[in-house]
Amino acid sequence: MVGNKEYEVLIVSWGSTYYIVKEALENLKDNRVSFLHFKQVYPLPSETE
């Protein structure tokens, strides 16, 4: 996860969107927004809550 663990907004993405979303969050500079990225969505990693 990228960003603050005490988020108000969580952006979830997968696949090739990682760098695009990460760059957008860096430009946004809002610590209320965090980003969770999955390299694959099936099967989800067992540690996913």
C-alpha positions in Angstrom: 0.0 0.0 0.0 1.2 3.5 -0.8 0.2 6.3 1.5 -1.2 6.8 4.9 -2.7 3.8 6.7 -5.3 6.2 8.3 -6.8 7.1 4.9 -10.2 8.6 4.1 -10.1 7.5 0.5 -8.5 4.3 -0.8 -7.9 3.8 -4.5 -7.6 0.1 -5.5 -6.1 -0.9 -8.8 -4.5 -3.8 -10.6 -2.4 -4.5 -13.6 -0.6 -1.8 -15.5 -2.1 1.2 -13.7 0.4 1.2 -10.8 2.7 4.0 -12.0 -0.1 6.1 -13.4 -2.0 6.1 -10.1 1.2 6.5 -8.0 2.2 9.6 -10.0 -1.3 11.1 -9.7 -1.2 10.7 -5.9 2.3 12.2 -5.7 1.0 15.2 -7.6 -2.1 15.4 -5.4 -0.1 15.5 -2.2 -3.2 14.7 0.0 -2.4 12.4 2.9 -6.1 11.4 3.2 -5.8 9.4 0.0 -4.0 6.0 -0.1 -3.4 3.5 -2.9 -3.6 -0.3 -2.8 -2.4 -2.1 -5.9 -2.7 -5.8 -6.8 -0.3 -7.4 -9.3 -2.9 -10.0 -9.9 -6.5 -10.2 -8.9 -7.2 -13.9 -9.1 -6.5 -15.4 -6.8 -6.2 -12.5 -4.4 -3.2 -12.8 -2.1 -4.1 -14.7 1.1 -3.0 -11.8 3.3 -5.7 -9.5 1.8 -8.1 -8.3 4.4 
